[in-house]
Amino acid sequence: MKQYRAHLLVCAGTGCVSCGAFKIKEALEKEIKKRKLEDEVLVIATGCNGFCERGPILMVHPDGVFYQTLKVEDIPFLVEEHLIKGRPVKKLMYIPPAEKQPIPKMKDIEFFKHQRLIALRNRGRIDPEKVEEYIAFDGYEAMAKALSEMTPEKIIAEITASGLRGRGGAGFPTGKKWAAGRAAKGSPKYLICNGDEGDPGAFMDRSVLEADPHAILEGMVIGAKAVGAEKGFIYIRHEYPLALKRVEIAIQQARELGLLGQDILGTGFNFDLEIVQGAGAFVSGEESALMASVEGRIAMPRQRPPYPAQKGLWNKPTVINNVETWATVPNIILRGAKWFSGLGTKTSKGTKIFSLVGKINNTGLVEVPMGITLRDIVYGIGGGIPAGRDFKAVQIGGPSGGCIPAKLLDLTIDYESLTEAGAMMGSGGLIVMDDKTCMVDIAKYFMNFLRDESCGKCVSCREGTQRMWEIVKKITEGKGAEKDLEVLEEVARTCKDASLCGLGQTAANPVLSTLQYFRHEYEAHILDKRCPAGVCQALIRYVVVAEKCTGCLACKNACPTQAIKGTLKEVHLIEQT
Amino acid sequence: MAEKKKLRIQDLAKIRERTKALTTIRESEGRAKVTVHMGTCGIAAGAREIMDALLDEMQKNKVMDVIVSTSGCAGLCNREPMATVEFKGQPPVKYVDLTPDKMRKIFAEHVLCGRLVPAFALAVGSETVY
């Protein structure tokens, strides 16, 4: 392998790509060629680095210097200064808000400092399209160990002891699921990787798929040995073209090298993988609906039990886990259950990836130990709320999650604490809201999403989400009546109790949790016909403040609909009808 | 790298051995670090040839656990080209008035065998280079 004195790692996650990462890479390559450094400096594209807010991002090794918000024009100077003269360029480094000194190294930046990378261990560190780079960082070592030294029972025991729980949302113990799959009668057995990430504002799975596809492959081969499966499917929604491409390449490379297929690594074990593209329905993320989709049917959930581990794909035992869960498996096998269970809380072990979006300074992707507080995520890693505004709530767990208010900021995050607070872990989307966010409007937004995405099988969900949306919409339009809240709660409870799948059972959460913590906002809309955050248009009235009006005519002349009445040097009036 | 040969378990270790340089650089954790001073004065005095010689030796000797870096002017322009050799936990050693041959000798003696080359050295210990 050719040696280079410096490696330039351009972040090529979807976020950075959309703000021009590939142009930066091209400019770097051009400049390096021009300076005749192509034999000593290597430029590669990595998966998502996580600090999406600051893209395009470049890491320069061996120094570990972090450059951000790069422009093509910056590149010649950067190459000359840093790579030729060895002077890192301060003006392209990250400066935290309210500070003046740039922070040169990634590991010293607050956003990265408190993270603990397990599922994302290779993010921004390897070229996801080169299997050699994955292997260089101990890739496929866990698989080799599992295939050559461990019995299926031993693998399951290790995963069980680690305390790993499903990262897709429900938090079912992974070891238990695998054991059920192993014990189930029937052949062949199947594995599925659930990469149908549909929550607005969530991009955990996408980032893992894009940044480290081989980790998922490796996790699945280990799972296959444990369960006794020979065939697996990776279900990725077609809205993730980059993820699809990189997983495709990874499967191809793994097959060529004998890391997938027949006689893996010469151990006699066989397992192969196939990609299935989803067509972008939110409900496909529900496991029974997803399996229907893989079989070629309409993605609709069915009654459980029987659980997939007993009767899954084509009625055969099927173990289905989320992207993040699979990507975590190799590290547990390699470093041991004890190491993993040493992180986290009593009931929730290890780390969890969260996507941090909304009204927050450091938008991005973070992996943190379970048991961290919301405050640490929002104010520590997330850098707080922009423009010095106040934190109001965080919506956690996607559309079917819930809103957690400011008074619960010190809540330690694990599966149980979030459910208790009326939200859920979900896949890990965190949408931060400030005091200019109207909670009724947020409930309306999520109900609109859910009524669209309800598959229509259960009346309680199909009609329930529609009615809840209608009521909430009515309230935001200032047409709400007092009894609406009662009806809303009743519909919400029915939807929760009477729906078949997780989507329906949690579809009322946006309404229920906002009602629980922000009932006064609903009441302000209904009783005072007022939107406290000033968001709901129908409840906003513009008036001319009589004492301040000089009658200058400026507003009258600017109004496109001639709604302003008044003459020169007299107080003006806005006609509201 | 198109090896179409199917891998065996022991091949994984071989790939890791071969790609050691990659992990060394990305983890910024080498056994030693050699810095070639490439300020304007250094470049004018021939730092480029020093760098080429160093990289050539690295490649020839398949040294994968040493980090090669560049830095700006060290303030001693009349003794350029210069290079600094650092071992973890030890004070850095500055070499001055280098030629490609001197660099090769320093590499063989100091970097590979850990024996300082007093004849070319200016001083042991220095201000920290960024």
Interface residues (C-beta under 8 A of the other chain):
Chain A: M1 K2 Q3 Y4 R5 A6 H7 L9 D39 E40 H61 P62 D63 G64 L83 I84 K85 G86 R87 P88 P104 R125 E132 E133 I135 A136 F137 D138 Y140 E141 A144 L147 S148 E256 L257 G258 L259 D263 L265 G266 T267
Chain B: M1 E3 K4 K6 L7 R8 I9 L12 I15 R16 R18 T19 K20 A21 L22 T23 T24 I25 R26 S28 G30 K33 T35 V36 H37 M38 G39 T40 I43 M51 L55 M58 Q59 M64 I67 V68 S69 T70 S71 G72 Y130
